[in-house]
Amino acid sequence: MSETREIIVPDDRAGERLDKALADLSPDLSRARVQALLAGGLVADASGRPVAEAKRKVRAGDRFVLTVPAPAPAKPQAQAMDLDIVYEDSELIVVNKPKGLVVHPAAGNPDRTLVNALIAHCGAGLSGIGGEMRPGIVHRLDKDTSGLLVAAKTDAAHQSLSKQFAEHSIERAYLAVVWGVPKPLRDDIEGNIGRDPKNRKRMAVRVRGGKPAKTAYRVIEAFGDQAALVECRLATGRTHQIRVHTASIGHPVIGDPMYGGRRGRQYASALVGRTVRKTAEDAGLILPETQALHAYKLGFHHHLTGEDLHFESKSTREISNLCDFFRSL
């Protein structure tokens, strides 16, 4: 059960930042925890309106109401969900992750993740090398990227898969619909990826710092000059790599809310500003609100059987519909 508590700012706290004042007046809450409550809309002022600005200066007599959720379990709990299982044996499991599903618990997503579903499905049979919060997890996909993901059931499988990822011998290919048509039609994108110095929630291609990253792409189908269906293969596995790299060459993934930016808005504006406007409306096109990106190929060496396993997941309905629309123009 969540707890509701009221805090009134005393005279000696006047002028302090809101997050610091609330943390000092609630000894059981860290400043980071208070900031999370503020960001989650769980702090309200005297009128009941949510307060989100951590650096806001408080005044003596200010009244705030905090809603503090019950502490999350120390370990992820089993939560049964429907899993699209592509392959499974005693050592590992390959699933087709749907868009919208977070891979493992983290701040803001404490449960209802793929890890919770895997615990329910596999029981205690998941590798513990990934840690308490990430049992079995060898690699991950962004919440709104769908597609193939392998998880380890045993420590031997985890060690083998981790080594293959480190050596870049894993086959990983993605389908993406991007704005515009990349030129040349087949090329490598190389550029170190690190935190964006202007926005720590984003990644960026960095001239200095960051980690080396390489994405090989090829245009499968060009839709005039408006968009293209592209296959991207990862030589490295950096956070948001495909999204960052395609945006860096001026062809962001359609629907990407973080990296679509000005370039994506220009393409979208040109699309609806042309004679195709009525066609778009008639076709009922709704541009996705999240990236049109799908992990459709996965291949690796099975440490126990010695086989080289290869899996393929068909394009999603969203990507197929986007391609059909652009073909119709």
GIFENMO-V270261 format. One record per backbone hydrogen bond with DSSP energy under -0.5 kcal/mol. NH is the residue of the N-H (numbers start at 1). CO is the residue of the C=O. E is the energy in kcal/mol with one decimal. If there is no record, write none. Layout:
NH;CO;E / NH;CO;E
This chain:
3;68;-3.0 / 5;3;-0.5 / 5;66;-2.6 / 7;64;-3.1 / 9;62;-2.8 / 13;10;-1.7 / 14;11;-1.3 / 15;58;-3.1 / 16;13;-2.0 / 18;54;-0.5 / 18;56;-1.9 / 19;54;-2.1 / 21;17;-2.5 / 22;18;-2.6 / 23;19;-1.9 / 24;20;-2.6 / 25;21;-1.9 / 26;22;-0.6 / 26;23;-0.7 / 29;26;-2.8 / 34;30;-2.3 / 35;31;-2.4 / 36;32;-1.9 / 37;33;-2.1 / 38;34;-2.4 / 39;35;-2.5 / 40;36;-1.8 / 41;38;-1.4 / 42;37;-2.8 / 44;65;-2.4 / 45;49;-2.4 / 48;45;-1.9 / 51;43;-3.4 / 54;52;-0.9 / 56;53;-1.2 / 58;16;-2.3 / 61;9;-3.3 / 62;59;-2.2 / 64;7;-2.9 / 65;44;-2.5 / 66;5;-3.0 / 66;64;-0.5 / 67;42;-2.6 / 68;3;-3.7 / 68;66;-0.7 / 69;67;-0.7 / 76;132;-0.6 / 79;116;-2.0 / 85;83;-1.3 / 86;84;-0.6 / 86;94;-2.7 / 87;94;-1.6 / 89;92;-2.3 / 93;151;-2.3 / 94;87;-3.1 / 95;149;-2.7 / 96;84;-2.7 / 97;95;-0.9 / 97;147;-3.2 / 100;143;-2.2 / 101;98;-1.4 / 101;143;-0.6 / 102;100;-0.6 / 105;133;-0.6 / 106;109;-1.6 / 109;106;-2.5 / 114;102;-2.7 / 115;103;-1.8 / 117;113;-1.8 / 118;114;-2.7 / 119;115;-2.5 / 120;116;-1.7 / 121;117;-2.0 / 122;118;-3.5 / 123;119;-1.9 / 125;122;-1.7 / 126;124;-1.9 / 127;152;-1.9 / 131;128;-1.8 / 134;131;-0.6 / 136;127;-1.8 / 137;134;-1.7 / 138;136;-0.5 / 138;150;-0.7 / 139;150;-0.5 / 145;142;-1.9 / 146;144;-0.5 / 146;293;-1.4 / 147;97;-2.6 / 148;295;-2.3 / 149;95;-2.2 / 151;93;-2.8 / 152;136;-2.7 / 153;91;-3.2 / 154;91;-1.2 / 158;154;-2.2 / 159;155;-2.6 / 160;156;-2.1 / 161;157;-2.7 / 162;158;-2.6 / 163;159;-2.0 / 164;160;-2.0 / 165;161;-2.4 / 166;162;-2.4 / 167;163;-2.2 / 168;165;-1.0 / 169;164;-2.3 / 170;164;-0.8 / 171;299;-2.6 / 172;170;-0.6 / 173;297;-1.8 / 174;232;-2.8 / 175;294;-3.0 / 176;230;-2.5 / 177;292;-1.6 / 178;176;-0.6 / 178;228;-2.4 / 179;252;-2.5 / 180;226;-3.3 / 182;180;-0.5 / 187;217;-1.9 / 189;215;-3.3 / 190;188;-0.6 / 191;213;-1.8 / 193;211;-2.7 / 194;204;-2.4 / 196;199;-0.6 / 196;202;-2.3 / 199;196;-1.1 / 202;199;-1.8 / 204;194;-2.6 / 206;192;-2.8 / 211;193;-2.5 / 215;189;-2.5 / 216;233;-2.6 / 217;187;-2.8 / 217;215;-0.5 / 218;231;-1.9 / 219;185;-3.0 / 220;218;-0.6 / 220;229;-2.5 / 221;229;-1.7 / 223;227;-3.1 / 224;222;-0.8 / 226;223;-1.7 / 227;223;-1.2 / 228;178;-1.8 / 229;221;-2.9 / 230;176;-3.3 / 230;228;-0.6 / 231;218;-2.6 / 232;174;-2.4 / 233;216;-3.3 / 234;172;-1.5 / 235;214;-2.3 / 235;233;-0.5 / 236;214;-1.0 / 241;238;-2.0 / 244;240;-2.8 / 245;241;-3.0 / 246;242;-2.6 / 247;243;-1.5 / 248;244;-1.9 / 249;245;-0.9 / 249;246;-0.6 / 250;247;-1.6 / 251;246;-2.5 / 254;177;-2.9 / 256;253;-1.9 / 257;255;-0.6 / 260;256;-1.3 / 264;260;-2.5 / 265;261;-2.0 / 266;262;-2.1 / 267;263;-2.0 / 268;264;-2.5 / 269;265;-2.5 / 270;266;-2.3 / 271;267;-2.2 / 272;268;-2.0 / 273;269;-1.4 / 274;270;-0.8 / 274;271;-0.7 / 277;274;-1.6 / 280;276;-2.9 / 281;277;-2.2 / 282;278;-2.9 / 283;279;-2.5 / 284;280;-0.6 / 284;281;-0.8 / 285;280;-2.1 / 292;254;-2.0 / 293;291;-1.7 / 294;175;-2.5 / 295;146;-3.1 / 296;173;-1.1 / 296;294;-1.1 / 297;173;-2.0 / 298;311;-2.1 / 299;171;-2.1 / 300;309;-2.0 / 302;307;-3.5 / 303;301;-0.7 / 306;302;-2.1 / 309;300;-2.7 / 309;307;-0.7 / 311;298;-2.7 / 313;296;-2.6 / 320;316;-2.5 / 321;317;-2.9 / 322;318;-2.1 / 323;319;-2.5 / 324;320;-2.6 / 325;321;-2.3 / 326;322;-2.4 / 327;323;-2.4 / 328;324;-1.4 / 329;325;-0.6 / 329;326;-0.9
